[in-house]
């Protein structure tokens, strides 16, 4: 299935370009790069051979899809194990 803005939260995020645009912690704002790993509560982004671990629940992320479109996602929506997000029902909050 093709990744689209409507089904982004049900897809694998690893490999997508991501940028932190809002955060309760000012140090996370502006971090951007490629998603290299994801756990239940964190997302790991690599830029220039450095990996930053960012908690999902306190950030808003812009993901760039393969077709070039940008999707803004509240990190609270994607908190949870990646394999469990497929089964979860979402209300559209992004």
ChimeraX attribute file (.defattr): number of C-alpha atoms within 10 A of each C-alpha:
attribute: neighborCount
match mode: 1-to-1
recipient: residues
	/A:1	5
	/A:2	7
	/A:3	15
	/A:4	16
	/A:5	15
	/A:6	10
	/A:7	11
	/A:8	16
	/A:9	19
	/A:10	19
	/A:11	15
	/A:12	16
	/A:13	21
	/A:14	15
	/A:15	14
	/A:16	16
	/A:17	21
	/A:18	26
	/A:19	21
	/A:20	21
	/A:21	16
	/A:22	17
	/A:23	19
	/A:24	11
	/A:25	9
	/A:26	9
	/A:27	8
	/A:28	19
	/A:29	16
	/A:30	14
	/A:31	16
	/A:32	19
	/A:33	22
	/A:34	20
	/A:35	23
	/A:36	17
	/A:37	16
	/A:38	21
	/A:39	15
	/A:40	15
	/A:41	16
	/A:42	19
	/A:43	21
	/A:44	20
	/A:45	26
	/A:46	18
	/A:47	13
	/A:48	7
	/A:49	8
	/A:50	9
	/A:51	15
	/A:52	17
	/A:53	15
	/A:54	18
	/A:55	18
	/A:56	23
	/A:57	17
	/A:58	14
	/A:59	20
	/A:60	21
	/A:61	23
	/A:62	18
	/A:63	24
	/A:64	17
	/A:65	18
	/A:66	13
	/A:67	8
	/A:68	9
	/A:69	11
	/A:70	16
	/A:71	16
	/A:72	17
	/A:73	20
	/A:74	18
	/A:75	22
	/A:76	15
	/A:77	17
	/A:78	21
	/A:79	20
	/A:80	17
	/A:81	13
	/A:82	18
	/A:83	13
	/A:84	11
	/A:85	18
	/A:86	14
	/A:87	9
	/A:88	11
	/A:89	8
	/A:90	12
	/A:91	7
	/A:92	7
	/A:93	9
	/A:94	12
